[in-house]
Amino acid sequence: MSDFCDPVMEAVAEVFCNGGDFVDMILAAKEAACMGINKIQLADLIKRVLIEADLYSPEAEELLILTVAQESQGGTYLRQLGNGPALGIFQMEPATHDDIWENFLGYRESLGERILDVAGMFNGPDSKELEYNFRYAILMARMQYYRRREPLPAVNDVKGRAVYWKIYYNTPSGAGTVSEAISNYERYCRAV
């Protein structure tokens, strides 16, 4: 059985075991087939990239996993729906990308060079890379949190991570909610 079929069969089996009918099983299969990147591989990539860039902590890993779950439904979307400006699995807007470089990394030359090196970017920062360079998207999402003075929430504090995401990534004026972020984390990326 292919890797594609595994989550579909798991979704159907779960519905069946919980007494769901045929229509529920079809809907579960359809939803599972449309989910984003394999959550185990995505979490592994996040961890490996953070370690390589010397930016790893379990708290940072979990915060980025929650962020990708909320922002792109676990990597389902690479461009913002409705022709918005956000790009990549973390749905970072080019303006945010540019602000990180101008007001944070621009004053931390060695950190900026490390980001570009680990991301395999040799022509300088470019927000277009967020869409298809997963390494760069991971590192730029990490920078959005890294530049904050407040400590990252504990690994076991899902609500704390969702609140932190809301304040520092989505912003208080953003459309996302803490409860939505928790729900999407549980749905797309929990138990990695």
C-alpha positions as CSV (number, residue, x, y, z in Angstrom):
1,M,0.0,0.0,0.0
2,S,1.4,3.4,-0.9
3,D,2.1,6.2,1.6
4,F,-0.8,8.1,0.1
5,C,-3.3,5.4,1.1
6,D,-2.1,5.1,4.7
7,P,-3.8,8.3,6.0
8,V,-6.9,7.6,3.9
9,M,-7.2,4.1,5.3
10,E,-6.5,5.3,8.8
11,A,-9.3,7.9,8.5
12,V,-11.8,5.4,7.2
13,A,-10.9,2.9,9.9
14,E,-11.3,5.5,12.6
15,V,-14.8,6.5,11.3
16,F,-15.8,2.8,11.0
17,C,-14.6,1.9,14.5
18,N,-16.5,4.8,15.9
19,G,-19.8,3.6,14.3
20,G,-19.8,6.0,11.3
21,D,-21.8,5.2,8.3
22,F,-20.7,4.8,4.6
23,V,-21.2,8.5,3.9
24,D,-19.0,9.5,6.9
25,M,-16.3,7.1,5.7
26,I,-16.3,8.6,2.2
27,L,-16.1,12.1,3.6
28,A,-13.2,11.1,5.9
29,A,-11.4,9.5,3.0
30,K,-11.8,12.6,0.9
31,E,-10.6,14.9,3.6
32,A,-7.6,12.6,4.4
33,A,-6.6,12.5,0.8
34,C,-6.5,16.3,0.6
35,M,-4.4,16.9,3.7
36,G,-1.0,18.5,3.3
37,I,2.5,17.2,3.8
38,N,3.1,14.1,5.8
39,K,3.2,15.4,9.4
40,I,6.0,13.1,10.5
41,Q,8.2,14.2,7.6
42,L,7.4,17.8,8.1
43,A,8.2,17.8,11.8
44,D,11.4,16.0,11.1
45,L,12.4,18.6,8.5
46,I,11.6,21.4,10.9
47,K,13.8,19.8,13.5
48,R,16.7,19.1,11.2
49,V,16.7,22.6,9.7
50,L,16.6,24.3,13.1
51,I,19.4,22.0,14.4
52,E,21.5,22.8,11.3
53,A,21.0,26.5,11.8
54,D,21.8,26.2,15.6
55,L,18.3,27.6,16.4
56,Y,16.7,24.4,17.8
57,S,14.8,24.0,21.0
58,P,11.9,21.6,21.5
59,E,9.7,24.7,22.3
60,A,10.7,26.3,18.9
61,E,10.0,23.0,17.1
62,E,6.5,22.7,18.6
63,L,5.7,26.4,18.0
64,L,6.6,26.0,14.3
65,I,4.5,22.9,14.0
66,L,1.5,24.7,15.4
67,T,2.2,27.6,13.1
68,V,2.3,25.5,10.0
69,A,-0.9,23.6,11.1
70,Q,-2.7,26.9,11.5
71,E,-1.3,28.9,8.6
72,S,-1.5,26.3,5.8
73,Q,-3.4,23.4,7.3
74,G,-0.3,21.4,7.7
75,G,1.3,22.4,4.5
76,T,-1.8,22.1,2.3
77,Y,-1.4,25.6,0.8
78,L,1.7,27.3,-0.6
79,R,0.0,30.5,-1.5
80,Q,-2.7,32.5,0.4
81,L,-6.2,31.7,-0.8
82,G,-8.1,34.6,-2.4
83,N,-5.0,36.1,-4.0
84,G,-3.5,37.4,-0.8
85,P,0.2,38.0,-0.4
86,A,1.2,35.3,2.0
87,L,3.6,32.6,0.7
88,G,4.7,29.1,1.7
89,I,3.8,26.6,4.4
90,F,4.0,29.3,7.0
91,Q,2.0,31.8,4.9
92,M,4.5,34.6,5.6
93,E,3.7,37.9,3.9
94,P,6.6,39.5,1.9
95,A,6.2,42.7,4.0
96,T,6.9,40.6,7.2
97,H,9.8,38.9,5.5
98,D,11.3,42.2,4.5
99,D,10.7,43.7,8.0
100,I,12.6,40.8,9.6
101,W,15.6,41.5,7.3
102,E,15.5,45.2,7.6
103,N,14.9,45.5,11.4
104,F,16.3,42.4,12.8
105,L,18.7,40.4,10.7
106,G,20.1,43.5,9.2
107,Y,21.7,44.1,12.6
108,R,22.8,40.5,13.1
109,E,25.0,39.8,10.1
110,S,26.3,36.4,11.1
111,L,22.8,35.2,11.9
112,G,21.5,36.4,8.6
113,E,24.4,34.7,6.8
114,R,23.7,31.5,8.6
115,I,20.0,31.7,7.6
116,L,20.9,32.1,3.9
117,D,23.6,29.4,4.1
118,V,21.3,26.8,5.6
119,A,18.6,27.7,3.2
120,G,20.9,27.3,0.2
121,M,20.4,30.9,-0.8
122,F,23.5,32.6,-2.3
123,N,22.0,35.7,-3.8
124,G,20.6,37.3,-0.7
125,P,17.2,37.3,0.9
126,D,14.2,37.0,-1.4
127,S,10.6,36.6,-0.2
128,K,9.6,34.6,-3.3
129,E,11.7,31.8,-1.9
130,L,9.2,31.4,0.9
131,E,6.8,29.6,-1.5
132,Y,9.0,26.7,-2.5
133,N,12.1,26.7,-0.3
134,F,10.9,24.9,2.8
135,R,14.2,25.4,4.6
136,Y,14.0,29.1,4.1
137,A,10.3,29.3,5.1
138,I,11.1,27.3,8.3
139,L,14.0,29.7,9.2
140,M,12.1,32.8,8.5
141,A,9.1,31.7,10.6
142,R,11.7,30.9,13.3
143,M,13.0,34.4,13.0
144,Q,9.6,35.9,13.4
145,Y,9.5,34.3,16.8
146,Y,13.2,34.6,17.6
147,R,13.2,38.3,17.5
148,R,10.7,38.5,20.4
149,R,11.9,38.9,23.9
150,E,9.3,36.8,25.6
151,P,10.2,33.2,26.2
152,L,8.6,30.5,24.0
153,P,5.8,28.5,25.6
154,A,6.5,25.1,27.1
155,V,6.4,22.1,24.9
156,N,3.3,20.7,26.7
157,D,1.4,24.1,26.6
158,V,-0.7,23.9,23.4
159,K,-2.9,26.9,24.4
160,G,0.2,28.9,25.3
161,R,1.7,28.2,21.9
162,A,-1.6,29.2,20.2
163,V,-1.7,32.5,22.2
164,Y,2.0,33.2,21.3
165,W,1.2,32.5,17.6
166,K,-1.7,34.8,17.8
167,I,0.2,37.7,19.3
168,Y,3.5,37.4,17.5
169,Y,2.7,35.7,14.1
170,N,-0.9,36.4,13.3
171,T,-1.0,39.6,15.3
172,P,-4.0,40.8,17.4
173,S,-5.6,42.3,14.3
174,G,-5.2,39.1,12.2
175,A,-8.2,36.9,11.3
176,G,-7.0,33.7,13.1
177,T,-8.1,32.8,16.6
178,V,-6.4,30.9,19.4
179,S,-9.2,28.2,19.4
180,E,-8.8,27.8,15.7
181,A,-5.0,27.4,16.0
182,I,-5.5,24.7,18.7
183,S,-8.1,22.9,16.6
184,N,-5.8,22.9,13.5
185,Y,-2.8,21.8,15.5
186,E,-4.9,18.8,16.8
187,R,-6.2,18.1,13.3
188,Y,-3.1,18.4,11.2
189,C,0.0,18.0,13.3
190,R,-0.7,16.6,16.7
191,A,1.1,13.5,17.9
192,V,4.0,13.8,15.6
